[in-house]
Amino acid sequence: MPITEIDGSDIFDGSLTHADVSGSNIDGLETIPSLRTLGTGSQQAVPGDDARLSDERVAHAFKTSTTIVSISGSSAPSPGDALVALSDTEATWQPVSGSGVTETQHENLDTLTHDLSEDYFLEYTYQTGCSIRVASATYYVDDTKATKIREYNFQYSGVRVSQQTTIQFDFAGSEVQRLVLDYNYNGNRIQSVSGTKTP
C-alpha cells in the first residue's frame, strides 16, 4: 500500500476527534454531505430533547393563506377574551365588548320582556271623536319623544279592533320590523287572528 494511504487497520478505535475533521465537512449546506452538530442553527441537527419537538411548545404566530400573523406580543388570554386582528400581520387577545344576546335570540324574546327591561316613555292617542278607543300606543326612549322604540296602531270596524300593527324600531329610531295582526270575529267573539311579519 502506498505510504500516502491509510485504512482502518492504521487508526486506533476512538482516536479521531472533532479536531481531526475538516471544517468544510461539519454543518455544511443541506446539499453537501457532512457531519451535523446539535444545536439551534439553520444547518445543525435538533437534539431529541429540544423544546421545538414538544407538543406544548409556545406558538409565536400562525399562517394564513397570504401572511404570517404574529401573536408573540400578546399576553395570555383571560376567560371570555377573543383573538383580535391589529393588522394583517399581528393579533392579540382582547376582551369581547358587550354581553347582550344575538339578533336571533333578541327576536325570539317575548315582547313582554322588552316592556319590563326597557326604560321608556309611553304615549297613547285616541280615535278622533272617541275618547275611549286607543288609536296608537308609542314607546319612546324618553319624554322628549325624539326616538321611538316600538309602536302599536289599532284600526276598528265599528267598536271592534279589526287590525293591530306593531312596529319595531332600531336604536336610531328607524323601522326594522312590522307585524300586522288581522282579527276575525264570530259574533262578538274573536275567532282567529292572522299575523303577517315584514321583513
Order of alpha helices (4+ residues) and beta strands (2+ residues): beta-beta-beta-beta-alpha-alpha-beta-beta-beta-beta-beta-beta
